Amino acid sequence: MLELRLVQGSLLKKVLEAFKELVTDANFDCSATGFSLQAMDSSHVALVALLLRSEGFEHYRCDRNISMGMNLGNMAKMLKCAGNDDIITLKADDGSDTVTFMFESPTQDKISDFEMKLMDIDSEHLGIPEAEYHAIVRMPPAEFARICRDLSSIGDTVIISVTKEGVKFSSRGDIGTANVVCRQNTTVDKKMPL
């Protein structure tokens, strides 16, 4: 039996929205430690690794390790039916070929449930080696997305280079070149909202 209750349901919606275009089908693995996913994109360039720890859920029950193959596009469609303030509960019975998503409004005046068929997906878990990075950049995700979106109108690739002065995003295409430089500021160390 699997039952996960996430009070901050919008978190699951945002996380899925971030990588659903990159990975189409993936196995969500549930164990005593948490709800996780590891998948590669179709061209085997990008690796998505996600772990939602069991402590982050209001209620977390996973009687035995379970792997649930899901189409992320279909999962995103289901999660779009949940309001941003809704509590999301995932349920799956042992041996079942479906997973149930339940959405509860904060005032408990509306409860919806959606059942989605699971898939059999062959996947292997890759070891992600510990790495020591030469630079770590923290910036608001909306700003990063805006810069990448702006530069994608110039070229197909974005080069990111980091110096003591700041972070430089560059793109080159048929119509010309573009550079965006973000200088380091004191707000870097402030905690970013989720």
C-alpha positions in Angstrom: 0.0 0.0 0.0 1.2 3.4 -0.9 -0.3 6.7 0.4 1.5 10.0 0.1 -0.2 13.3 1.3 1.5 16.5 0.2 -0.1 19.6 1.7 1.9 21.9 -0.6 0.5 20.3 -3.8 1.7 23.1 -6.0 5.3 21.9 -5.3 4.6 18.6 -7.2 2.9 20.5 -10.0 5.9 22.9 -10.4 8.5 20.1 -10.2 6.7 18.1 -12.9 6.3 21.1 -15.1 10.0 21.7 -15.0 11.0 18.4 -16.7 7.9 17.0 -18.4 9.2 18.3 -21.8 12.6 16.7 -21.2 11.4 13.2 -20.1 8.2 11.6 -21.5 8.0 8.3 -19.5 9.6 7.5 -16.2 9.5 5.3 -13.1 8.6 6.9 -9.8 10.2 4.8 -7.1 8.8 4.9 -3.6 10.7 3.6 -0.6 10.9 4.3 3.1 13.2 7.2 2.5 11.1 9.0 -0.1 9.5 9.4 -3.5 12.1 9.5 -6.3 12.6 9.5 -10.0 15.7 9.1 -12.2 15.4 9.3 -16.0 17.3 10.4 -19.1 15.9 12.3 -22.0 15.4 10.5 -25.3 18.8 11.7 -26.7 20.6 10.6 -23.5 22.1 14.1 -22.9 20.2 15.2 -19.7 19.6 13.2 -16.5 16.8 14.1 -14.3 17.1 13.0 -10.6 14.4 13.9 -8.2 13.9 13.0 -4.5 11.0 14.1 -2.4 12.0 13.0 1.1 9.4 11.2 3.2 9.7 14.0 5.9 8.3 16.5 3.4 4.9 14.8 3.3 2.2 15.3 5.9 1.4 11.6 5.7 3.7 9.1 4.2 3.0 5.4 4.0 5.0 3.0 1.8 4.6 -0.6 3.0 7.1 -2.0 0.5 9.4 -0.5 -2.3 7.3 0.1 -5.3 8.1 1.4 -8.8 5.3 3.1 -10.8 5.8 3.8 -14.5 4.0 6.9 -15.6 3.7 9.0 -18.7 4.6 12.5 -17.5 2.4 14.3 -20.0 -0.6 12.4 -18.7 0.5 13.0 -15.1 0.8 16.7 -15.8 -2.8 16.8 -17.3 -4.1 15.2 -14.1 -2.2 17.6 -11.9 -3.5 20.6 -13.9 -6.9 19.7 -12.4 -5.6 20.5 -8.9 -5.8 24.0 -7.6 -2.5 25.7 -6.5 -3.6 25.5 -2.9 -5.0 22.0 -3.1 -3.6 19.1 -1.0 -2.5 16.3 -3.2 -2.7 12.6 -2.1 -1.2 9.8 -4.2 -2.5 6.2 -3.5 -1.7 2.9 -5.0 -2.6 -0.6 -3.8 0.0 -3.4 -3.9 -0.1 -5.1 -7.3 -2.4 -2.5 -8.8 -1.8 -1.2 -12.3 -3.2 2.2 -11.5 -2.4 5.2 -9.2 -5.0 7.5 -7.8 -4.5 11.3 -7.4 -6.8 13.0 -4.9 -7.1 16.7 -4.8 -8.6 18.4 -1.7 -9.3 22.1 -1.4 -7.9 23.7 1.8 -11.4 24.3 3.1 -12.3 20.6 2.3 -15.3 21.8 0.3 -14.1 20.1 -2.9 -12.5 16.7 -3.3 -11.6 15.2 -6.7 -10.0 11.9 -7.5 -8.4 10.8 -10.8 -7.1 7.3 -11.6 -4.3 6.9 -14.0 -3.0 3.6 -15.6 0.6 2.7 -14.8 3.1 1.6 -17.5 5.8 -1.0 -17.5 9.0 0.9 -18.2 12.4 -0.7 -18.4 15.0 1.6 -16.8 18.3 1.4 -15.1 19.5 3.5 -12.2 22.6 5.3 -12.9 25.1 6.2 -10.2 25.5 9.9 -10.0 29.0 10.6 -8.8 29.8 13.3 -6.3 31.3 16.3 -8.0 33.1 19.3 -6.9 32.1 22.3 -8.9 34.3 25.2 -9.8 31.3 27.6 -9.5 27.8 27.5 -8.0 25.3 30.1 -9.2 22.0 30.8 -7.4 19.5 32.9 -9.2 15.7 33.1 -9.3 14.3 30.4 -11.7 12.0 32.9 -13.4 15.0 35.1 -14.3 17.0 32.1 -15.6 14.0 31.0 -17.7 13.6 34.5 -19.1 17.2 34.7 -20.1 17.1 31.3 -21.8 13.9 32.1 -23.6 15.2 35.5 -24.8 18.5 33.9 -26.1 16.6 31.0 -27.8 15.2 33.6 -30.3 18.8 34.2 -31.4 20.3 30.7 -31.5 19.8 27.1 -30.7 22.4 26.9 -27.9 23.2 29.0 -24.8 26.8 29.1 -23.5 27.1 29.9 -19.8 30.4 31.1 -18.5 31.2 32.2 -14.9 33.9 34.7 -13.8 34.5 36.7 -10.6 32.5 39.5 -12.3 29.4 37.5 -12.8 27.6 35.0 -15.1 27.6 35.5 -18.8 24.9 33.8 -21.1 25.8 33.9 -24.8 24.0 32.7 -27.9 24.9 32.9 -31.6 22.6 32.3 -34.6 21.9 33.3 -38.2 20.5 36.7 -37.2 23.4 37.6 -34.9 24.8 37.2 -31.4 23.5 38.0 -27.9 25.1 38.3 -24.5 23.4 38.7 -21.1 25.7 39.3 -18.0 24.3 39.0 -14.5 26.6 40.6 -12.0 27.0 39.2 -8.5 25.0 41.1 -5.9 24.3 40.9 -2.2 20.9 39.3 -2.6 22.6 36.1 -3.7 22.9 34.7 -0.2 19.2 35.4 0.6 17.0 32.4 0.7 15.1 32.0 -2.6 11.4 31.2 -2.2 10.1 27.9 -3.6 
